[in-house]
Amino acid sequence: MFDIRWWLSPGDGRWSILIRLMLFGVFFFEGIQKLAYPDILGAGRFAGIGIPWPEFTGPLEAVAQ
């Protein structure tokens, strides 16, 4: 399976904590924007490019991100 200590450990260098925090910030705030502006970044965008059930898949993708 997987070892939870790997996810919680900072790695070999201190810079890896910074990288993880930066990645968290990008994904977290992008997900919030997709929920806050669904017509532009969420379901509206999905409907524009032809993804089926955009009202369901748009918020699902924002939460899963």
Secondary structure as UniProt FT lines:
FT   HELIX           4..8
FT   HELIX           15..36
FT   HELIX           38..41
FT   HELIX           43..49
FT   HELIX           54..64
//
